Amino acid sequence: MGTDLDAVLALDDAWNAAYHHGDPARMAAVLAEDWLAFFPDGTAVFKADLLANMNRTPPPA
């Protein structure tokens, strides 16, 4: 049976894979429906915004 740390690390791996492959479907599976983040300037980004921008932004090289 895995630990809480194992679960967090698995989610981190899933996030990184989705981000680096530019895959909004994979990212959607990682994020909670009410996911919200803030940029250093205070700008809020919601799940739908992040996923929509992934479709417009080429994946990192």
RAVENDA-V935528 format. One record per helix or strand. SS is the DSSP state (~ for helix, > for strand). FROM is the first residue (numbers start at 1). TO is the last residue. If there is no record, write none. Layout:
[[SS & FROM & TO] [SS & FROM & TO]]
This chain:
[[~ & 4 & 21] [~ & 24 & 30] [> & 36 & 38] [> & 44 & 46] [~ & 47 & 56]]
